């Protein structure tokens, strides 16, 4: 029985290792996304001591995007070109993509909630709409990063 459990544990470890190897980039992207969210919340909360809600949110968003840029560049997409030209190009594209996805989120969320997807649907519950939009934003940010911003 112990050998069977050990064999099963070995298979599980091998499967997990294969999964991590195969999806390492996506796992790192999500992990740094969580870290970026924490940076956003921490900066926002501490900024409220000195600034109003809007200014604190802008500062938090901007610093979180900068954090996301450098962590994605180095750890997720492993860019090695450290030239000023390359960094400025990538940062410009990264900021543009994040602004675009932010606008999409700002416009898409109320559309899902208030207008709905067709004439017969009168809107989606706010939390469900937020989840749908968030998934679209995360996936689109990943695709922009992988295929446009940090393309090899």
C-alpha positions, 0 to 999 in steps of 0.5 A, spaced: 500 500 500 505 504 501 509 503 494 502 504 491 501 511 494 509 513 493 508 511 486 501 515 485 505 521 489 511 520 484 506 520 478 502 526 481 509 530 482 511 528 475 504 531 472 505 537 476 512 538 474 510 538 466 504 542 467 509 548 471 514 547 465 509 547 460 505 553 462 511 557 466 510 563 462 502 564 464 503 562 471 509 567 472 504 572 468 498 571 473 503 571 479 506 577 477 499 580 476 497 578 483 503 582 485 501 588 481 494 588 484 498 588 491 502 594 489 496 597 487 492 596 493 498 598 498 500 604 494 493 606 493 491 605 501 498 609 503 496 615 498 490 616 501 494 619 507 496 625 503 491 625 497 484 624 495 481 618 492 482 620 485 489 622 485 491 616 490 488 611 484 492 615 479 498 614 483 497 607 484 495 605 477 501 608 474 506 605 479 502 598 479 503 599 471 511 600 472 512 595 476 508 590 472 512 592 466 519 591 469 517 584 472 513 582 466 519 584 462 525 581 466 521 575 469 515 573 464 518 574 457 525 574 459 527 580 455 535 581 454 535 587 450 537 593 455 538 598 450 534 605 451 531 604 445 528 597 446 526 599 453 522 606 451 519 602 445 516 596 450 514 601 455 511 606 450 507 600 447 506 597 454 503 603 457 498 604 451 496 597 451 494 598 459 491 604 457 487 601 452 485 595 456 483 600 462 478 604 457 475 597 455 474 596 462 471 602 463 466 602 457 465 594 457 463 594 464 457 598 464 455 596 457 454 589 460 451 591 466 446 596 463 445 594 456 446 587 456 449 583 450 442 583 446 435 585 446 432 580 450 438 580 456 437 586 460 444 586 463 448 582 467 449 582 475 455 587 476 459 582 479 459 577 474 460 583 469 466 585 472 469 577 472 467 577 465 471 584 463 477 582 468 478 575 464 478 579 457 482 584 460 487 579 463 487 575 457 488 581 452 494 584 456 497 577 456 496 577 448 499 584 447 505 583 451 507 576 448 505 578 441 506 585 440 510 588 446 515 583 448 515 579 442 522 575 440 
